[in-house]
Amino acid sequence: SSHFGSSGLCGALPAQSPGRRCRRRRPMKLDPQAAPDGPVRAATFAAAVAESRASWSSVAISVWIACLLTVCAQVVWLWPLATSTDLVEALPGFKSIFLERESYSVVVDAGSTGSRVHVFRFSSASRKLMDIHGEAEVFHKTSPGLSACAGNRSLLPVLLGPLLDAAAAAVPEAMQPATPVTVRATAGLRMLPGEQADELLRDVRALLGRYRFRMGDVEVMSGADEGTFQWLSVNSLLSSAFPQRCG
């Protein structure tokens, strides 16, 4: 006799006892509400991701606002201390580092008969001039002019070196990297051939590189620019001497 049934799944199972029959499993019924389909699950996941991103964005904005408020609070708290005369005198670099209350500028006027250096100190806020050791400016001059160095370029450090040394002594060392040095040559270098003037200007830049100042313009001034600056100087002097007439 055969040990397997004759049909269906029961035919693939070992023979059962005569009193038992092979029972077919009933198909499982799925609850549509308990097991959402694929599109619903995708939409639910996308909504969760969007909510998570919105939550992180809110956290980032809150952190940024907190940092901004902290910085503002520190500025408000430190400002009375920053304006304290005792603190400024106790920390010489405090003004230049935190307040930028003063600035320096160095101008070298390389004329035809001699070179002159002007060191100015002024308020960074109002741009008004401030005295330097009781003087309106630091002024030094040497002669002859830079055009004399065309035939002897080794003479250049002798003429400009004392001027730059005087500027370095007038400007605090901590503020020298932020202080520009501008060199403007006038008629003396304008009369030289182009190549000789360019070589002297390169030597001037090399000499400036030995100092801690920030290098500004090093150039030959045109006649039009020289006249404009002279006009401004005359009007500035007249405004100081006769404020009611020129105001």
Sine and cosine of phi, psi and omega as CSV:
sin_phi,cos_phi,sin_psi,cos_psi,sin_omega,cos_omega
0.00,0.00,0.48,-0.88,-0.04,-1.00
-0.98,0.19,0.60,-0.80,0.02,-1.00
-1.00,0.01,-0.05,1.00,-0.05,-1.00
-0.89,-0.47,0.46,-0.89,0.04,-1.00
-0.93,0.38,0.06,-1.00,-0.12,-0.99
-0.99,-0.14,-0.26,0.97,-0.08,-1.00
-0.42,-0.91,0.41,-0.91,0.12,-0.99
0.89,0.46,-0.37,-0.93,-0.02,-1.00
-0.90,0.43,-0.54,0.84,-0.01,-1.00
-0.92,0.40,-0.43,0.90,0.03,-1.00
-0.95,0.30,-0.34,0.94,0.01,-1.00
-1.00,-0.07,0.00,1.00,0.00,-1.00
-0.97,-0.23,0.43,-0.90,0.06,-1.00
-0.86,0.50,0.43,-0.90,-0.01,-1.00
-0.89,0.47,0.68,-0.74,0.00,-1.00
-1.00,-0.07,0.16,-0.99,0.05,-1.00
-0.93,0.37,0.45,-0.89,-0.07,-1.00
-0.85,0.53,-0.44,0.90,-0.06,-1.00
-1.00,0.06,-0.11,0.99,-0.05,-1.00
-0.88,-0.47,0.59,-0.81,0.04,-1.00
-0.91,-0.41,0.44,-0.90,0.05,-1.00
-0.97,0.26,0.85,-0.53,-0.02,-1.00
-0.99,-0.16,0.79,-0.61,0.06,-1.00
-0.98,0.21,0.66,-0.75,0.04,-1.00
-0.96,0.28,0.68,-0.73,0.03,-1.00
-0.99,0.16,0.60,-0.80,0.02,-1.00
-0.91,0.42,0.63,-0.78,-0.01,-1.00
-0.96,0.27,0.72,-0.69,0.05,-1.00
-1.00,-0.04,0.78,-0.62,-0.01,-1.00
-0.99,-0.15,0.70,-0.71,0.05,-1.00
-1.00,0.10,0.89,-0.46,-0.02,-1.00
-0.85,0.53,-0.52,0.85,0.00,-1.00
-0.98,0.21,-0.52,0.85,-0.04,-1.00
-0.99,0.14,-0.45,0.89,-0.04,-1.00
-0.79,-0.61,1.00,0.02,-0.01,-1.00
-0.90,0.43,0.44,-0.90,-0.04,-1.00
-0.98,0.20,0.01,-1.00,-0.09,-1.00
-0.85,0.52,-0.79,0.61,0.00,-1.00
-0.84,0.54,-0.60,0.80,0.00,-1.00
-0.92,0.38,-0.67,0.74,0.02,-1.00
-0.90,0.44,-0.64,0.77,0.02,-1.00
-0.90,0.44,-0.67,0.75,0.02,-1.00
-0.91,0.41,-0.63,0.78,0.02,-1.00
-0.91,0.42,-0.65,0.76,0.02,-1.00
-0.91,0.42,-0.68,0.74,0.02,-1.00
-0.89,0.45,-0.64,0.77,0.02,-1.00
-0.91,0.42,-0.62,0.79,0.02,-1.00
-0.91,0.40,-0.64,0.77,0.03,-1.00
-0.90,0.43,-0.69,0.72,0.01,-1.00
-0.89,0.46,-0.65,0.76,0.02,-1.00
-0.91,0.42,-0.61,0.79,0.02,-1.00
-0.91,0.41,-0.66,0.75,0.03,-1.00
-0.90,0.43,-0.67,0.74,0.03,-1.00
-0.89,0.47,-0.60,0.80,0.02,-1.00
-0.91,0.42,-0.69,0.72,0.02,-1.00
-0.92,0.39,-0.58,0.82,0.05,-1.00
-0.90,0.44,-0.65,0.76,0.04,-1.00
-0.89,0.45,-0.63,0.77,0.02,-1.00
-0.91,0.42,-0.69,0.73,-0.01,-1.00
-0.89,0.45,-0.68,0.73,0.03,-1.00
-0.89,0.45,-0.65,0.76,0.01,-1.00
-0.90,0.44,-0.66,0.75,0.02,-1.00
-0.91,0.43,-0.67,0.75,0.01,-1.00
-0.89,0.45,-0.69,0.72,0.02,-1.00
-0.90,0.44,-0.64,0.77,0.01,-1.00
-0.89,0.45,-0.66,0.75,0.03,-1.00
-0.90,0.43,-0.66,0.75,0.01,-1.00
-0.90,0.45,-0.68,0.73,0.02,-1.00
-0.91,0.42,-0.58,0.81,0.02,-1.00
-0.91,0.42,-0.69,0.73,0.02,-1.00
-0.89,0.45,-0.69,0.72,0.02,-1.00
-0.88,0.47,-0.65,0.76,0.01,-1.00
-0.90,0.43,-0.63,0.78,0.02,-1.00
-0.92,0.39,-0.62,0.78,0.03,-1.00
-0.90,0.44,-0.71,0.71,0.01,-1.00
-0.89,0.45,-0.60,0.80,-0.03,-1.00
-0.96,0.27,-0.59,0.81,-0.07,-1.00
-1.00,0.09,-0.31,0.95,-0.10,-1.00
-0.87,0.48,-0.71,0.71,0.06,-1.00
-0.87,0.50,-0.59,0.81,0.04,-1.00
-0.94,0.34,-0.58,0.81,-0.03,-1.00
-0.91,0.41,-0.55,0.84,-0.01,-1.00
-1.00,0.02,0.07,1.00,0.02,-1.00
-0.96,0.26,0.78,-0.63,-0.01,-1.00
-0.90,0.43,-0.62,0.79,-0.01,-1.00
-0.89,0.46,-0.67,0.74,-0.02,-1.00
-0.93,0.37,-0.66,0.75,0.00,-1.00
-0.89,0.46,-0.66,0.75,0.01,-1.00
-0.95,0.30,-0.53,0.85,0.00,-1.00
-0.96,0.28,-0.51,0.86,0.01,-1.00
-0.87,-0.49,1.00,-0.09,-0.10,-1.00
-0.87,0.50,-0.55,0.83,-0.02,-1.00
-1.00,0.04,0.04,1.00,-0.08,-1.00
-0.90,0.43,-0.68,0.73,-0.05,-1.00
-0.90,0.44,-0.73,0.68,-0.08,-1.00
-0.95,0.33,-0.50,0.86,-0.07,-1.00
-0.99,0.11,-0.71,0.71,-0.13,-0.99
-0.98,-0.21,-0.57,0.82,-0.12,-0.99
-0.96,-0.27,-0.44,0.90,-0.09,-1.00
0.78,0.63,0.73,0.68,-0.06,-1.00
-0.98,0.20,-0.29,0.96,-0.02,-1.00
-0.61,-0.79,0.46,-0.89,0.03,-1.00
-0.64,-0.77,0.34,-0.94,0.02,-1.00
-0.83,-0.56,0.43,-0.90,0.08,-1.00
-0.58,-0.82,0.67,-0.74,-0.02,-1.00
-0.87,-0.49,0.79,-0.61,0.01,-1.00
-0.82,-0.58,0.79,-0.61,0.06,-1.00
-0.95,-0.33,0.88,-0.47,0.05,-1.00
-0.99,-0.12,0.98,-0.20,-0.03,-1.00
-1.00,-0.05,1.00,0.03,-0.04,-1.00
-1.00,0.07,-0.06,-1.00,-0.05,-1.00
-0.97,0.23,-0.48,0.87,-0.04,-1.00
-0.97,-0.26,-0.19,0.98,-0.01,-1.00
0.02,-1.00,0.18,-0.98,0.02,-1.00
-0.90,-0.45,0.61,-0.79,-0.04,-1.00
-0.73,-0.68,0.62,-0.78,0.06,-1.00
-0.92,-0.39,0.68,-0.74,0.06,-1.00
-0.84,-0.54,0.81,-0.58,0.06,-1.00
-0.91,-0.41,0.85,-0.53,-0.03,-1.00
-0.90,-0.43,0.56,-0.83,0.09,-1.00
-0.81,-0.58,0.78,-0.62,-0.06,-1.00
-0.59,-0.81,0.32,-0.95,0.01,-1.00
-0.97,0.26,0.75,-0.67,0.01,-1.00
-0.94,0.35,-0.45,0.89,-0.03,-1.00
-0.99,0.11,-0.79,0.61,-0.08,-1.00
-1.00,-0.09,-0.22,0.98,-0.05,-1.00
0.90,0.44,0.34,0.94,0.05,-1.00
-1.00,0.05,0.57,-0.83,0.00,-1.00
-0.93,0.37,0.59,-0.81,0.05,-1.00
-0.84,-0.54,0.52,-0.85,-0.06,-1.00
-0.96,0.29,0.39,-0.92,0.07,-1.00
-0.86,-0.51,0.96,-0.28,-0.05,-1.00
0.82,0.57,0.67,0.75,0.04,-1.00
0.99,0.10,-0.02,1.00,0.01,-1.00
-0.92,-0.38,0.45,-0.89,-0.01,-1.00
-0.92,0.38,-0.51,0.86,0.01,-1.00
-0.36,-0.93,0.22,-0.97,0.14,-0.99
-0.98,-0.18,0.80,-0.60,-0.09,-1.00
-0.73,-0.69,0.78,-0.62,0.10,-0.99
-0.62,-0.78,0.43,-0.91,0.00,-1.00
-0.58,-0.81,0.42,-0.91,0.09,-1.00
-0.68,-0.73,0.30,-0.96,0.04,-1.00
-0.56,-0.83,0.45,-0.90,0.07,1.00
-0.98,0.18,-0.20,-0.98,-0.01,-1.00
-0.98,0.22,0.12,-0.99,-0.04,-1.00
-0.90,0.43,-0.39,0.92,0.00,-1.00
-0.90,0.44,-0.37,0.93,0.04,-1.00
-0.94,0.35,-0.27,0.96,-0.01,-1.00
-1.00,0.08,-0.04,1.00,-0.03,-1.00
-0.88,0.48,-0.63,0.78,0.02,-1.00
-1.00,-0.03,-0.18,0.98,-0.01,-1.00
-0.55,-0.84,1.00,0.06,-0.10,-0.99
-0.93,0.36,-0.32,0.95,0.05,-1.00
-0.93,0.36,-0.21,0.98,0.02,-1.00
-0.98,0.21,-0.26,0.97,-0.07,-1.00
-0.87,0.50,-0.74,0.67,0.04,-1.00
-0.88,0.47,-0.47,0.88,0.01,-1.00
-0.94,0.35,-0.56,0.83,-0.02,-1.00
-1.00,0.10,-0.67,0.74,-0.07,-1.00
-1.00,-0.05,-0.40,0.91,-0.03,-1.00
-0.84,0.55,-0.77,0.64,0.01,-1.00
-0.88,0.48,-0.54,0.84,0.01,-1.00
-0.93,0.37,-0.70,0.72,0.01,-1.00
-0.94,0.33,-0.54,0.84,0.07,-1.00
-0.90,0.43,-0.64,0.76,0.04,-1.00
-0.90,0.43,-0.62,0.79,0.04,-1.00
-0.92,0.39,-0.65,0.76,0.01,-1.00
-0.91,0.42,-0.52,0.85,0.03,-1.00
-0.97,0.26,-0.44,0.90,-0.04,-1.00
-1.00,0.08,-0.53,0.85,-0.04,-1.00
-1.00,-0.06,0.77,-0.64,0.04,-1.00
-0.83,0.56,0.60,-0.80,-0.08,-1.00
-0.86,0.51,-0.59,0.81,-0.02,-1.00
-0.92,0.39,-0.38,0.93,-0.06,-1.00
-0.98,-0.22,-0.06,1.00,-0.03,-1.00
-0.89,0.45,-0.64,0.77,0.02,-1.00
-0.88,0.47,-0.37,0.93,0.02,-1.00
-0.99,-0.14,0.02,1.00,-0.05,-1.00
-0.99,-0.16,0.87,-0.50,0.00,-1.00
-0.99,0.16,0.54,-0.84,0.11,-0.99
-0.89,-0.45,0.87,-0.49,0.00,-1.00
-0.93,-0.37,0.75,-0.66,0.03,-1.00
-0.89,-0.46,0.86,-0.51,0.03,-1.00
-0.85,-0.53,0.90,-0.43,0.07,-1.00
-1.00,-0.05,0.51,-0.86,-0.09,-1.00
-0.88,-0.48,-0.72,-0.69,-0.20,-0.98
-0.86,0.52,-0.55,0.83,-0.05,-1.00
-0.85,0.53,-0.75,0.66,0.00,-1.00
-0.98,0.18,-0.39,0.92,0.05,-1.00
-0.91,0.41,-0.45,0.89,-0.03,-1.00
-0.99,0.12,-0.24,0.97,0.00,-1.00
-0.99,0.16,0.42,-0.91,0.14,-0.99
-0.86,0.52,0.47,-0.88,-0.09,-1.00
-0.82,0.57,-0.68,0.74,-0.04,-1.00
-0.91,0.41,-0.67,0.74,0.00,-1.00
-0.91,0.41,-0.65,0.76,0.02,-1.00
-0.90,0.43,-0.66,0.75,0.01,-1.00
-0.90,0.43,-0.63,0.78,0.02,-1.00
-0.90,0.43,-0.66,0.75,0.03,-1.00
-0.91,0.42,-0.63,0.78,0.02,-1.00
-0.91,0.41,-0.60,0.80,0.07,-1.00
-0.91,0.42,-0.63,0.78,0.05,-1.00
-0.91,0.42,-0.60,0.80,0.03,-1.00
-0.90,0.44,-0.68,0.73,0.02,-1.00
-0.90,0.44,-0.63,0.78,0.03,-1.00
-0.90,0.43,-0.62,0.79,0.02,-1.00
-0.93,0.37,-0.64,0.77,0.04,-1.00
-0.90,0.44,-0.51,0.86,0.00,-1.00
-0.91,0.42,-0.24,0.97,0.04,-1.00
-0.99,0.17,-0.21,0.98,-0.03,-1.00
-0.96,-0.27,0.21,-0.98,-0.06,-1.00
-1.00,0.03,0.00,1.00,-0.02,-1.00
-0.93,0.38,0.37,-0.93,0.13,-0.99
-0.99,0.12,0.81,-0.58,-0.09,-1.00
-0.97,0.25,0.82,-0.57,0.07,-1.00
-0.99,-0.17,-0.53,-0.85,-0.01,-1.00
-0.96,0.29,0.70,-0.71,0.12,-0.99
-0.79,-0.61,0.98,-0.21,-0.15,-0.99
-0.40,-0.92,0.19,-0.98,0.09,-1.00
-1.00,-0.05,0.83,-0.55,-0.03,-1.00
-0.98,0.18,0.66,-0.75,0.05,-1.00
-0.96,0.29,0.30,-0.95,0.02,-1.00
-0.90,0.44,-0.59,0.81,0.02,-1.00
-0.91,0.42,-0.68,0.73,0.02,-1.00
-0.91,0.41,-0.64,0.77,0.01,-1.00
-0.88,0.47,-0.66,0.75,0.05,-1.00
-0.91,0.42,-0.60,0.80,0.03,-1.00
-0.90,0.44,-0.70,0.71,0.01,-1.00
-0.91,0.41,-0.58,0.81,0.06,-1.00
-0.91,0.42,-0.64,0.77,0.04,-1.00
-0.89,0.46,-0.68,0.74,0.03,-1.00
-0.91,0.42,-0.62,0.78,0.00,-1.00
-0.90,0.43,-0.70,0.72,0.00,-1.00
-0.89,0.46,-0.69,0.72,0.01,-1.00
-0.92,0.39,-0.57,0.82,0.04,-1.00
-0.91,0.41,-0.68,0.74,0.02,-1.00
-0.91,0.41,-0.64,0.76,0.03,-1.00
-0.91,0.40,-0.60,0.80,0.02,-1.00
-0.92,0.40,-0.56,0.83,0.03,-1.00
-0.96,0.27,-0.59,0.81,-0.05,-1.00
-0.99,0.14,-0.59,0.81,-0.04,-1.00
-0.76,-0.65,0.95,0.30,-0.07,-1.00
-0.89,0.46,-0.54,0.84,-0.04,-1.00
-0.95,0.32,-0.59,0.81,-0.02,-1.00
-0.97,0.26,-0.63,0.78,-0.12,-0.99
-0.98,-0.18,-0.02,1.00,0.00,-1.00
-0.96,0.29,0.00,0.00,0.00,0.00
